[in-house]
Amino acid sequence: MIILIPAYEPDQQLPALIRSIRDAEPWATVVVVDDGSGPAYKDVFDGVKALGCHVIGYARNRGKGFALKTGFGFIADHLPGRNVVCADSDGQHTIVDILRVAAAVQAGSPAMVLGTRNFTGNVPARSKFGNTATRLLFTLATGERISDTQTGLRGYPAAMLPWLRSVRGERYEYELNLLLEAKQAGYAISTVDIATVYLDHNSGSHFRPLADSVRIYAPLLKFLASSFTAFLVDTVVFLLLTLVTDSLLVAVVGARAVSSAVNFLVNRRVVFEHGRDRPAAAAGLRYFSLVIVLLAANYGLLYALDALSVAALPAKILAEITLLAVSYVVQQRFLFSRRTGKAVHGSAECQTLDLGRSGCLRWRQMT
């Protein structure tokens, strides 16, 4: 078992965590990644190294996702064939829970193991809200329910490391991307209940509410922006065709054809990461088939709401929101998903080891 700990500007909770690991499992291998903390934190990392840890890092802060992938790369190159448990550096994961997740990885099938919290007790509001929001996003995108999508305590079988290094994301969005892409890559997700621990109201967290939330929710935000753009195009073309042709049918069909084409191109190239994995013709045929189905569903839903005496405007809003969610799920999971059998081996980044001035192992990005 290898315990991987990404750390950015850590306090004394990090050495305390390492000591608890040493007390419980003296022979456990611990890899700590210094995520560009700077010279002011050299003493902390030197102390961790003195406790028998591998300490690697780089000069500037790159984010948790980059730190984890750097750690996975080091492990794959220097400590291959061993399962990995990732834990946060701020003392929010107890050694008991770390070992329980490690045991679940060793005993189970090739699956990602999540240490999931139940969020009871004195939980900071931003943590509770953030997990609720990402949990809903994950359920919307995958159709699966996981109670704690933001947990940093995770276990991975050794065979999963090449895929872990291939998934996009350098900051907090990376761990959500792993969950979103696991099923498409053929990996199951299992959970182990762990304690909910927040020290000093989570003051040690480096999560930036605005910037990191935008990164985490980027897939859904891009989809909503694309859909809104298509709505504007549909409206403008509809008005123009009404003036030119004086035919409602031509205006409706023509506007929807143009706006759907724009929406397809934007979703395929910008919104969904694997949108261009499939040939444009095949993806286009599936997309416009979905458009036809959604049009029929829109009419049927509006007809049903009208029969229930729901006013036209509320009925229209409810129908559009419902079908927008359906459209996102279908496109994310089927139309623009990663193609089965697509290679995920190897890292998207080429990295090499360099010996820093402090004598610690340093990773240098190769361009």
C-alpha positions as CSV (number, residue, x, y, z in Angstrom):
1,M,0.0,0.0,0.0
2,I,1.1,3.5,-0.8
3,I,-0.4,6.6,0.8
4,L,-0.3,9.7,-1.5
5,I,-0.7,13.1,0.2
6,P,-0.8,16.3,-1.9
7,A,0.1,19.3,0.2
8,Y,-0.1,23.1,-0.4
9,E,1.2,25.4,2.4
10,P,0.6,22.7,5.0
11,D,0.5,23.4,8.8
12,Q,1.5,21.0,11.5
13,Q,-1.4,18.7,10.8
14,L,0.7,17.1,8.0
15,P,3.5,15.9,10.3
16,A,0.9,14.8,12.8
17,L,-0.8,12.7,10.1
18,I,2.5,11.1,9.1
19,R,3.3,10.2,12.7
20,S,-0.1,8.6,13.1
21,I,0.5,6.6,10.0
22,R,3.9,5.5,11.2
23,D,2.4,4.5,14.6
24,A,-0.3,2.4,12.9
25,E,1.6,1.0,9.9
26,P,5.4,1.5,10.4
27,W,6.2,0.0,7.0
28,A,3.7,1.9,4.9
29,T,5.1,3.9,2.0
30,V,4.1,7.5,2.1
31,V,4.6,9.9,-0.9
32,V,4.0,13.6,-0.2
33,V,3.7,16.1,-3.1
34,D,4.7,19.7,-2.4
35,D,2.3,21.6,-4.6
36,G,4.5,24.7,-4.9
37,S,4.3,25.8,-1.3
38,G,7.5,27.9,-1.4
39,P,10.5,28.3,0.8
40,A,8.5,29.3,3.9
41,Y,7.2,25.7,4.2
42,K,10.6,24.0,3.7
43,D,10.9,23.1,7.4
44,V,7.5,21.3,7.3
45,F,8.5,19.2,4.3
46,D,12.0,18.5,5.7
47,G,10.3,17.3,8.9
48,V,8.0,15.0,6.8
49,K,11.0,13.7,4.9
50,A,12.8,13.0,8.2
51,L,9.8,10.7,9.1
52,G,10.7,8.5,6.1
53,C,8.4,9.9,3.4
54,H,9.2,10.4,-0.3
55,V,8.9,14.2,-0.8
56,I,8.5,15.4,-4.4
57,G,7.3,18.7,-5.8
58,Y,7.8,21.7,-8.1
59,A,8.4,25.4,-7.8
60,R,4.9,27.0,-8.3
61,N,1.4,26.0,-7.2
62,R,-0.3,24.0,-9.9
63,G,-3.4,22.7,-8.1
64,K,-4.5,19.5,-6.4
65,G,-5.2,17.6,-9.6
66,F,-1.8,18.3,-10.9
67,A,-0.2,17.3,-7.6
68,L,-2.1,14.0,-7.6
69,K,-1.1,13.2,-11.2
70,T,2.5,14.1,-10.4
71,G,2.3,11.6,-7.4
72,F,0.7,8.9,-9.6
73,G,3.5,9.4,-12.2
74,F,6.2,9.1,-9.5
75,I,4.6,5.9,-8.1
76,A,4.2,4.4,-11.5
77,D,7.8,5.0,-12.4
78,H,9.5,4.2,-9.0
79,L,7.0,2.1,-7.0
80,P,5.0,0.2,-9.6
81,G,2.4,-2.5,-9.0
82,R,1.1,-1.2,-5.7
83,N,-2.3,0.2,-4.7
84,V,-2.6,3.8,-3.8
85,V,-4.7,5.6,-1.1
86,C,-4.9,9.4,-1.5
87,A,-5.5,11.4,1.7
88,D,-5.6,15.2,2.4
89,S,-2.9,16.9,4.4
90,D,-5.1,18.9,6.7
91,G,-5.9,16.2,9.3
92,Q,-9.5,15.6,8.1
93,H,-8.9,11.9,7.5
94,T,-8.2,9.6,10.5
95,I,-5.7,6.8,10.2
96,V,-8.5,4.4,11.0
97,D,-10.4,5.5,8.0
98,I,-7.3,5.6,5.7
99,L,-6.6,2.0,6.6
100,R,-10.2,1.0,6.0
101,V,-10.1,2.4,2.5
102,A,-6.8,0.7,1.9
103,A,-8.2,-2.6,3.0
104,A,-11.2,-2.1,0.7
105,V,-8.9,-1.6,-2.3
106,Q,-6.9,-4.6,-1.5
107,A,-9.9,-6.9,-1.0
108,G,-12.1,-5.8,-3.8
109,S,-12.3,-5.9,-7.6
110,P,-10.7,-3.2,-9.8
111,A,-12.7,-0.3,-8.5
112,M,-12.2,3.2,-7.2
113,V,-13.0,3.2,-3.4
114,L,-14.3,6.5,-1.9
115,G,-14.3,7.2,1.8
116,T,-17.6,8.9,2.1
117,R,-18.8,11.3,4.9
118,N,-22.3,11.6,6.2
119,F,-22.0,15.4,6.9
120,T,-23.5,15.3,10.4
121,G,-22.5,17.5,13.2
122,N,-20.8,20.9,12.9
123,V,-20.1,21.1,9.2
124,P,-19.1,24.4,7.6
125,A,-21.9,25.8,5.3
126,R,-19.7,26.1,2.2
127,S,-18.6,22.5,2.6
128,K,-22.2,21.2,2.9
129,F,-23.4,23.4,0.0
130,G,-20.5,22.4,-2.2
131,N,-21.0,18.7,-1.7
132,T,-24.8,19.0,-2.3
133,A,-24.3,20.9,-5.5
134,T,-21.6,18.5,-6.9
135,R,-23.7,15.5,-5.8
136,L,-26.6,16.8,-7.8
137,L,-24.4,17.5,-10.8
138,F,-22.9,14.0,-10.7
139,T,-26.3,12.4,-10.5
140,L,-27.6,14.5,-13.4
141,A,-24.6,13.6,-15.5
142,T,-24.3,9.9,-14.7
143,G,-27.6,8.7,-13.3
144,E,-25.8,7.3,-10.3
145,R,-25.9,8.5,-6.7
146,I,-22.8,9.0,-4.5
147,S,-23.3,10.7,-1.1
148,D,-19.9,12.4,-1.0
149,T,-18.5,13.5,-4.4
150,Q,-15.9,15.8,-2.8
151,T,-14.1,13.4,-0.6
152,G,-10.3,13.5,-0.8
153,L,-9.9,10.0,0.8
154,R,-9.8,7.7,-2.2
155,G,-8.3,4.3,-3.0
156,Y,-7.1,3.2,-6.4
157,P,-5.8,-0.2,-7.6
158,A,-2.4,-0.2,-9.2
159,A,-3.8,-1.0,-12.6
160,M,-5.8,2.2,-12.6
161,L,-2.8,4.6,-12.5
162,P,-2.4,5.0,-16.3
163,W,-6.0,6.1,-16.6
164,L,-5.8,8.4,-13.5
165,R,-2.9,10.2,-15.3
166,S,-5.0,10.6,-18.5
167,V,-8.0,12.4,-17.1
168,R,-8.1,16.1,-17.6
169,G,-8.0,18.7,-14.8
170,E,-5.3,20.3,-12.6
171,R,-7.2,21.7,-9.7
172,Y,-10.3,20.6,-7.6
173,E,-12.3,19.7,-10.7
174,Y,-10.0,16.8,-11.4
175,E,-11.5,14.6,-8.7
176,L,-15.0,15.2,-10.0
177,N,-13.8,14.4,-13.5
178,L,-12.6,11.1,-12.3
179,L,-16.1,10.2,-11.0
180,L,-17.7,11.5,-14.2
181,E,-15.5,9.4,-16.5
182,A,-15.0,6.2,-14.3
183,K,-17.9,4.3,-15.7
184,Q,-17.1,5.1,-19.3
185,A,-13.5,3.9,-18.7
186,G,-14.9,0.6,-17.3
187,Y,-14.2,1.2,-13.6
188,A,-16.7,0.7,-10.8
189,I,-17.0,3.0,-7.8
190,S,-17.5,1.6,-4.3
191,T,-17.8,3.5,-1.0
192,V,-16.7,3.1,2.7
193,D,-18.3,5.2,5.4
194,I,-15.8,7.5,7.2
195,A,-15.9,10.1,10.0
196,T,-16.8,13.7,9.1
197,V,-13.9,15.8,10.5
198,Y,-13.5,19.5,10.1
199,L,-10.8,21.1,12.1
200,D,-11.2,24.8,13.0
201,H,-14.1,25.2,10.6
202,N,-12.0,23.9,7.7
203,S,-9.7,26.9,7.9
204,G,-6.8,24.8,6.4
205,S,-8.7,24.4,3.1
206,H,-7.3,26.2,0.0
207,F,-10.5,25.9,-1.9
208,R,-11.4,29.2,-3.7
209,P,-15.2,29.4,-3.7
210,L,-15.6,31.3,-6.9
211,A,-12.7,30.2,-9.1
212,D,-12.7,26.6,-8.1
213,S,-16.5,26.3,-8.2
214,V,-16.4,27.5,-11.8
215,R,-13.8,24.9,-12.6
216,I,-15.8,22.1,-10.9
217,Y,-19.1,23.0,-12.5
218,A,-17.6,24.0,-15.9
219,P,-19.2,21.0,-17.9
220,L,-22.7,22.0,-16.8
221,L,-22.0,25.8,-17.1
222,K,-20.7,25.4,-20.7
223,F,-23.7,23.3,-21.6
224,L,-26.1,25.9,-20.2
225,A,-24.2,28.7,-22.1
226,S,-24.3,26.7,-25.3
227,S,-28.1,26.1,-24.8
228,F,-28.7,29.8,-24.2
229,T,-26.7,30.7,-27.3
230,A,-28.8,28.3,-29.3
231,F,-32.0,29.9,-27.8
232,L,-30.8,33.3,-28.9
233,V,-29.9,32.1,-32.4
234,D,-33.3,30.3,-32.7
235,T,-35.1,33.5,-31.7
236,V,-33.2,35.8,-34.1
237,V,-33.6,33.4,-37.0
238,F,-37.3,32.9,-36.2
239,L,-37.9,36.6,-36.3
240,L,-36.0,37.1,-39.6
241,L,-37.8,34.2,-41.3
242,T,-41.1,35.4,-40.2
243,L,-40.4,38.8,-41.9
244,V,-39.0,37.2,-45.0
245,T,-41.4,34.3,-45.6
246,D,-44.5,35.2,-43.8
247,S,-44.9,31.5,-42.9
248,L,-45.0,30.3,-39.3
249,L,-44.1,26.7,-40.2
250,V,-41.0,27.8,-42.2
251,A,-39.9,30.2,-39.5
252,V,-40.2,27.6,-36.7
253,V,-38.6,24.7,-38.6
254,G,-35.9,26.9,-40.2
255,A,-35.0,28.6,-36.9
256,R,-34.8,25.2,-35.1
257,A,-32.6,23.8,-37.9
258,V,-30.1,26.6,-37.7
259,S,-30.0,26.8,-33.9
260,S,-29.7,23.0,-33.6
261,A,-26.7,23.0,-36.0
262,V,-25.0,25.8,-34.0
263,N,-25.7,23.9,-30.7
264,F,-24.3,20.7,-32.2
265,L,-21.1,22.2,-33.3
266,V,-20.5,24.1,-30.0
267,N,-21.3,21.0,-27.9
268,R,-19.1,18.7,-30.0
269,R,-16.1,21.0,-30.1
270,V,-16.3,22.9,-26.8
271,V,-18.8,21.6,-24.2
272,F,-18.1,17.8,-24.1
273,E,-14.4,16.8,-23.8
274,H,-14.8,13.6,-25.9
275,G,-17.2,15.3,-28.5
276,R,-14.7,14.8,-31.3
277,D,-14.0,11.2,-30.5
278,R,-16.8,10.1,-32.8
279,P,-17.1,10.9,-36.6
280,A,-19.1,14.1,-37.2
281,A,-21.6,12.4,-39.4
282,A,-22.5,9.7,-36.9
283,A,-22.6,12.2,-34.0
284,G,-24.7,14.6,-36.1
285,L,-27.2,11.9,-37.0
286,R,-27.6,10.9,-33.3
287,Y,-27.8,14.5,-32.3
288,F,-30.6,15.5,-34.7
289,S,-32.5,12.3,-33.8
290,L,-32.4,13.5,-30.2
291,V,-33.6,17.0,-31.4
292,I,-36.7,15.3,-33.0
293,V,-37.4,13.2,-30.0
294,L,-37.1,16.3,-27.7
295,L,-39.4,18.3,-29.9
296,A,-42.0,15.5,-29.7
297,A,-41.5,15.3,-25.9
298,N,-41.8,19.1,-25.6
299,Y,-45.1,19.0,-27.4
300,G,-46.4,16.1,-25.3
301,L,-45.3,17.6,-22.0
302,L,-46.9,21.0,-22.9
303,Y,-50.1,19.2,-23.9
304,A,-50.2,17.3,-20.6
305,L,-49.6,20.4,-18.5
306,D,-52.3,22.3,-20.4
307,A,-54.7,19.4,-19.6
308,L,-53.8,20.0,-15.9
309,S,-54.7,23.7,-16.3
310,V,-51.1,24.9,-15.9
311,A,-50.7,28.4,-17.3
312,A,-48.8,28.6,-20.6
313,L,-45.7,30.4,-19.3
314,P,-45.0,28.2,-16.3
315,A,-45.7,25.2,-18.4
316,K,-43.2,26.3,-21.0
317,I,-40.5,27.0,-18.4
318,L,-41.1,23.7,-16.6
319,A,-41.0,21.8,-19.9
320,E,-37.8,23.5,-21.1
321,I,-36.0,22.9,-17.8
322,T,-37.0,19.2,-17.7
323,L,-35.9,18.6,-21.3
324,L,-32.7,20.6,-20.9
325,A,-31.7,18.2,-18.1
326,V,-32.6,15.2,-20.3
327,S,-30.7,16.6,-23.2
328,Y,-27.6,17.1,-21.0
329,V,-27.6,13.6,-19.7
330,V,-28.1,12.0,-23.1
331,Q,-25.4,14.0,-24.8
332,Q,-22.9,13.6,-21.9
333,R,-23.5,9.9,-21.5
334,F,-24.1,8.7,-25.0
335,L,-23.7,11.2,-27.9
336,F,-20.4,12.7,-26.8
337,S,-18.9,10.1,-24.4
338,R,-15.5,8.6,-24.6
339,R,-15.5,5.9,-27.3
340,T,-15.2,2.4,-25.8
341,G,-11.8,1.0,-26.2
342,K,-10.1,4.4,-26.5
343,A,-6.6,4.2,-25.2
344,V,-6.1,5.7,-21.8
345,H,-2.7,4.3,-21.1
346,G,0.2,6.7,-20.4
347,S,0.2,10.2,-19.1
348,A,-0.8,13.3,-21.1
349,E,2.2,15.0,-19.6
350,C,5.8,14.2,-20.1
351,Q,7.7,14.6,-16.8
352,T,11.2,13.8,-15.5
353,L,12.9,13.8,-12.2
354,D,15.3,16.6,-11.2
355,L,17.3,17.0,-8.0
356,G,16.5,20.3,-6.4
357,R,18.9,22.4,-4.4
358,S,17.3,21.3,-1.1
359,G,18.2,17.7,-2.0
360,C,14.6,16.6,-2.3
361,L,13.3,15.0,-5.4
362,R,11.7,17.6,-7.7
363,W,9.6,17.1,-10.8
364,R,10.2,19.3,-13.8
365,Q,7.6,19.7,-16.5
366,M,8.9,19.0,-20.0
367,T,7.5,21.0,-22.9
